[in-house]
Amino acid sequence: MTQFVQALVLGVLIGGIYALMASGLTLIFGVLRIVNIAQGAFLILVATFTWWLWRATGIDPILSAFITAPLMFGLGWLLYRFVVRRISGQAASMSVLLTFGIALVIEGFLNVVAGNKFRSATPAYFEQSFRVGDILLPKAQVYGFLAAVVVLGGLYLLLTRTWAGRAIRATSQNPSAAALVGITATATAALAFALGSASAGVGGSILSVLYPFFPASHYDWISRLLGIVVLGGMGSLPGALVGALVLGLAETLTATYGSLQWSTLVFYLVIMAVLLVRPQGLFGARLREDVA
């Protein structure tokens, strides 16, 4: 029983972190209808910068999110205004090709600057744990989970309690009606893309502690994130949360009672099973194209 509870707790901790990483991808799709394949590359870019900052200054990798999140917000805004904006309103395949190109540029840049080798930040608490009865809570996962909860809570408040958040939600639900009441589509889209990139600024800093990474790791991460948002429903933040928890629990339960190398397979089997019943995902909206 203790082993089962331990696996559940670890699954929730990891799932919360995955939810943060996937929130940016699903937010960008929900507002812009753009599949941002570069989101995984953003994570690895931030993880590499966090690792360098930690080695150079000793700043705690997770706390460095106070630096990386604003930087990624700015990068995301610039990318939208000068690059992504040019494909606005075009077929989804154009966004996939463009953002995949951005991911390749980031990967090439990191290969030149940082080298093609594995890295991981290992602060003093990396191998330490909290003990609650018979349950061990690794400090790195706990700190990463708490950071994810704070950021997701802040994102929720921004989307529900501020004018900018209401503008983003209105644009995602009905762009034409939003324009009629004075909401500027370009500014709102740039803000959404910047917020999605900023979430990668926090997620990448957490990733640098929890997982080894190298420039090409972004392929693995974007596949995980896409799996999460497809399972939950494209554009649904609650769906991304549920999908992330499913992935976290699949990893920890499979690792506990089987082998970690099977965890990803189990997760994608769950996705296949859900999509057979609900093609739009757990929380996704059913479109007319689904019915036709």
C-alpha positions as CSV (number, residue, x, y, z in Angstrom):
1,M,0.0,0.0,0.0
2,T,2.8,2.4,0.9
3,Q,4.4,1.7,-2.5
4,F,1.1,2.5,-4.3
5,V,0.6,5.8,-2.4
6,Q,4.2,6.8,-3.0
7,A,3.7,6.2,-6.8
8,L,0.5,8.3,-6.7
9,V,2.1,11.2,-4.9
10,L,5.1,11.3,-7.3
11,G,2.7,11.0,-10.2
12,V,0.8,14.1,-9.0
13,L,4.0,16.0,-8.4
14,I,5.3,15.2,-11.9
15,G,1.8,15.7,-13.5
16,G,1.6,19.3,-12.0
17,I,4.9,20.1,-13.7
18,Y,3.8,18.6,-17.0
19,A,0.6,20.7,-16.7
20,L,2.7,23.9,-16.5
21,M,4.8,22.9,-19.5
22,A,1.7,22.0,-21.6
23,S,-0.3,25.2,-20.5
24,G,1.6,27.4,-22.9
25,L,1.1,25.1,-25.9
26,T,-2.7,24.8,-25.3
27,L,-3.1,28.5,-24.6
28,I,-1.4,29.4,-27.9
29,F,-3.6,27.0,-29.8
30,G,-6.7,28.1,-28.0
31,V,-6.2,31.7,-29.0
32,L,-4.3,31.6,-32.3
33,R,-5.1,28.1,-33.6
34,I,-1.4,27.6,-34.0
35,V,0.3,24.3,-33.1
36,N,3.6,25.6,-31.7
37,I,6.0,22.8,-32.4
38,A,8.8,25.1,-31.0
39,Q,7.4,24.9,-27.5
40,G,9.7,21.9,-26.7
41,A,12.7,23.8,-28.1
42,F,11.8,26.7,-25.9
43,L,12.0,24.4,-22.9
44,I,15.4,23.1,-23.8
45,L,16.7,26.6,-24.6
46,V,15.6,27.8,-21.1
47,A,17.0,24.6,-19.5
48,T,20.4,25.3,-21.1
49,F,20.4,28.9,-20.1
50,T,19.3,28.0,-16.5
51,W,22.1,25.4,-16.3
52,W,24.7,28.0,-17.5
53,L,23.3,30.6,-15.0
54,W,23.5,28.0,-12.2
55,R,27.1,27.1,-13.0
56,A,28.2,30.7,-13.4
57,T,26.5,32.3,-10.5
58,G,25.1,29.6,-8.2
59,I,21.6,30.9,-8.6
60,D,19.0,28.2,-7.7
61,P,17.8,26.8,-11.0
62,I,14.1,26.9,-10.1
63,L,14.4,30.5,-8.7
64,S,16.0,31.5,-11.9
65,A,12.5,31.3,-13.4
66,F,12.2,34.9,-12.2
67,I,14.8,35.7,-14.9
68,T,13.9,33.2,-17.6
69,A,10.1,33.8,-17.6
70,P,10.4,37.6,-18.5
71,L,13.1,36.8,-21.1
72,M,10.9,34.2,-22.8
73,F,7.9,36.5,-22.6
74,G,9.9,39.1,-24.6
75,L,11.2,36.5,-27.0
76,G,7.7,35.1,-27.6
77,W,6.3,38.6,-28.2
78,L,9.0,39.4,-30.7
79,L,8.6,36.1,-32.5
80,Y,4.9,36.6,-32.9
81,R,5.2,40.2,-34.0
82,F,7.9,39.6,-36.6
83,V,7.6,36.0,-37.6
84,V,4.5,34.1,-36.5
85,R,2.1,36.9,-37.3
86,R,2.8,36.5,-41.0
87,I,1.0,33.2,-41.1
88,S,-2.1,34.4,-39.2
89,G,-5.3,33.0,-40.7
90,Q,-3.5,30.5,-42.9
91,A,-3.8,26.7,-42.8
92,A,-2.6,24.9,-39.6
93,S,0.1,23.1,-41.7
94,M,1.8,26.5,-42.1
95,S,2.1,27.0,-38.4
96,V,3.5,23.5,-37.9
97,L,6.1,24.1,-40.6
98,L,7.0,27.6,-39.3
99,T,7.3,26.6,-35.7
100,F,9.2,23.4,-36.5
101,G,11.6,25.6,-38.4
102,I,12.0,27.8,-35.3
103,A,12.7,24.7,-33.3
104,L,15.4,23.6,-35.7
105,V,17.0,27.0,-35.5
106,I,17.1,26.8,-31.7
107,E,18.5,23.3,-31.8
108,G,21.2,24.4,-34.2
109,F,22.0,27.4,-32.1
110,L,22.3,25.3,-28.9
111,N,24.5,22.7,-30.7
112,V,27.0,25.5,-31.7
113,V,26.9,27.4,-28.4
114,A,26.5,24.6,-25.8
115,G,27.6,21.5,-27.6
116,N,25.7,18.2,-28.2
117,K,26.0,16.7,-24.8
118,F,23.7,15.9,-21.8
119,R,23.5,18.4,-19.0
120,S,21.5,18.6,-15.7
121,A,21.5,21.2,-12.9
122,T,22.2,19.5,-9.5
123,P,21.6,22.0,-6.7
124,A,22.3,20.9,-3.1
125,Y,18.8,19.5,-2.5
126,F,18.9,17.4,-5.7
127,E,19.2,14.1,-3.8
128,Q,17.3,15.2,-0.7
129,S,13.7,14.3,0.3
130,F,11.0,15.3,2.7
131,R,9.6,12.4,4.8
132,V,5.9,12.2,5.6
133,G,5.4,9.0,7.5
134,D,6.6,6.3,5.2
135,I,6.3,8.5,2.1
136,L,9.3,10.2,0.6
137,L,8.9,13.5,-1.3
138,P,11.9,14.4,-3.4
139,K,12.7,18.1,-2.7
140,A,13.4,18.8,-6.4
141,Q,9.9,17.5,-7.5
142,V,8.2,19.3,-4.6
143,Y,9.8,22.7,-5.3
144,G,9.1,22.2,-9.0
145,F,5.5,21.3,-8.3
146,L,5.0,24.3,-6.0
147,A,6.5,26.6,-8.7
148,A,4.1,25.1,-11.2
149,V,1.1,25.6,-8.9
150,V,2.0,29.2,-8.4
151,V,2.4,29.9,-12.1
152,L,-0.8,28.1,-13.1
153,G,-2.7,29.9,-10.3
154,G,-1.3,33.2,-11.6
155,L,-2.3,32.3,-15.2
156,Y,-5.8,31.3,-14.0
157,L,-6.2,34.7,-12.2
158,L,-4.9,36.6,-15.2
159,L,-7.3,34.9,-17.6
160,T,-10.3,35.2,-15.3
161,R,-9.8,38.4,-13.3
162,T,-8.1,40.9,-15.7
163,W,-9.2,42.8,-18.8
164,A,-6.3,41.3,-20.7
165,G,-7.3,37.8,-19.7
166,R,-11.0,38.4,-20.7
167,A,-9.7,39.7,-24.0
168,I,-7.7,36.5,-24.6
169,R,-10.7,34.3,-23.7
170,A,-13.0,36.3,-25.8
171,T,-10.7,36.1,-28.8
172,S,-10.3,32.3,-28.3
173,Q,-14.1,31.8,-28.2
174,N,-15.2,34.2,-30.9
175,P,-12.6,36.4,-32.7
176,S,-15.2,38.3,-34.8
177,A,-17.3,39.2,-31.8
178,A,-14.2,40.2,-29.9
179,A,-13.2,42.6,-32.7
180,L,-16.6,44.2,-32.7
181,V,-16.2,45.2,-29.0
182,G,-12.8,46.8,-29.6
183,I,-10.4,44.0,-28.8
184,T,-7.3,44.2,-31.1
185,A,-6.7,40.8,-32.4
186,T,-3.0,41.3,-33.1
187,A,-2.2,42.6,-29.7
188,T,-4.2,39.9,-28.0
189,A,-2.5,37.2,-30.1
190,A,0.9,38.6,-29.3
191,L,0.1,38.6,-25.6
192,A,-1.1,35.0,-25.7
193,F,2.0,33.8,-27.6
194,A,4.2,35.7,-25.1
195,L,2.4,34.2,-22.1
196,G,2.7,30.7,-23.6
197,S,6.4,31.3,-24.1
198,A,6.8,32.6,-20.6
199,S,5.3,29.4,-19.2
200,A,8.2,27.6,-21.0
201,G,10.5,30.0,-19.2
202,V,9.4,28.5,-15.9
203,G,9.0,25.0,-17.2
204,G,12.5,24.9,-18.7
205,S,14.1,26.0,-15.4
206,I,12.3,23.2,-13.6
207,L,13.2,20.7,-16.3
208,S,16.9,21.6,-15.9
209,V,16.8,20.1,-12.4
210,L,14.5,17.1,-12.9
211,Y,15.7,15.7,-16.3
212,P,19.0,15.4,-18.2
213,F,18.7,17.3,-21.5
214,F,20.7,18.1,-24.7
215,P,19.7,20.2,-27.7
216,A,17.7,17.4,-29.5
217,S,15.7,16.6,-26.4
218,H,13.0,19.0,-27.7
219,Y,11.7,16.2,-29.9
220,D,10.9,14.1,-26.9
221,W,9.3,17.0,-25.0
222,I,7.1,18.3,-27.8
223,S,5.7,14.8,-28.3
224,R,4.8,14.6,-24.6
225,L,3.2,18.0,-24.7
226,L,1.2,17.3,-27.8
227,G,0.1,14.0,-26.3
228,I,-1.1,15.9,-23.2
229,V,-3.1,18.6,-25.1
230,V,-4.6,16.1,-27.5
231,L,-5.8,13.9,-24.6
232,G,-7.2,16.8,-22.7
233,G,-8.6,18.6,-25.8
234,M,-6.8,21.1,-28.0
235,G,-7.1,24.6,-26.5
236,S,-8.5,23.4,-23.1
237,L,-6.4,24.4,-20.0
238,P,-8.4,22.1,-17.7
239,G,-7.9,19.4,-20.3
240,A,-4.1,20.0,-20.2
241,L,-4.1,19.6,-16.5
242,V,-6.0,16.3,-16.6
243,G,-3.8,15.0,-19.5
244,A,-0.7,16.0,-17.6
245,L,-1.8,14.2,-14.4
246,V,-2.5,11.1,-16.6
247,L,1.0,11.2,-18.0
248,G,2.5,11.7,-14.6
249,L,0.6,8.8,-13.0
250,A,1.3,6.6,-16.1
251,E,5.0,7.2,-15.6
252,T,5.2,6.6,-11.9
253,L,2.8,3.6,-11.7
254,T,4.4,1.9,-14.7
255,A,7.9,2.5,-13.2
256,T,6.8,1.2,-9.9
257,Y,5.0,-2.0,-11.1
258,G,6.8,-2.5,-14.4
259,S,9.5,-0.7,-16.2
260,L,10.0,3.0,-16.8
261,Q,10.7,2.4,-20.5
262,W,7.1,1.3,-20.9
263,S,5.5,4.4,-19.3
264,T,5.4,6.4,-22.5
265,L,3.7,3.5,-24.3
266,V,1.1,3.2,-21.6
267,F,0.4,6.9,-21.9
268,Y,-0.2,6.8,-25.6
269,L,-2.3,3.7,-25.3
270,V,-4.5,5.8,-22.9
271,I,-4.7,8.5,-25.6
272,M,-5.7,6.0,-28.2
273,A,-8.4,4.6,-26.0
274,V,-9.8,8.0,-25.1
275,L,-9.8,9.3,-28.7
276,L,-11.7,6.2,-29.9
277,V,-14.5,7.3,-27.6
278,R,-14.1,11.1,-27.7
279,P,-12.2,12.2,-30.8
280,Q,-12.1,15.8,-29.5
281,G,-10.4,14.8,-26.3
282,L,-11.6,14.8,-22.7
283,F,-12.5,18.6,-22.6
284,G,-12.3,19.5,-26.2
285,A,-15.2,21.1,-28.1
286,R,-16.8,19.1,-30.9
287,L,-16.6,20.9,-34.2
288,R,-18.8,20.6,-37.2
289,E,-16.0,18.9,-39.1
290,D,-16.2,16.0,-36.5
291,V,-19.8,15.4,-37.3
292,A,-19.5,15.6,-41.1
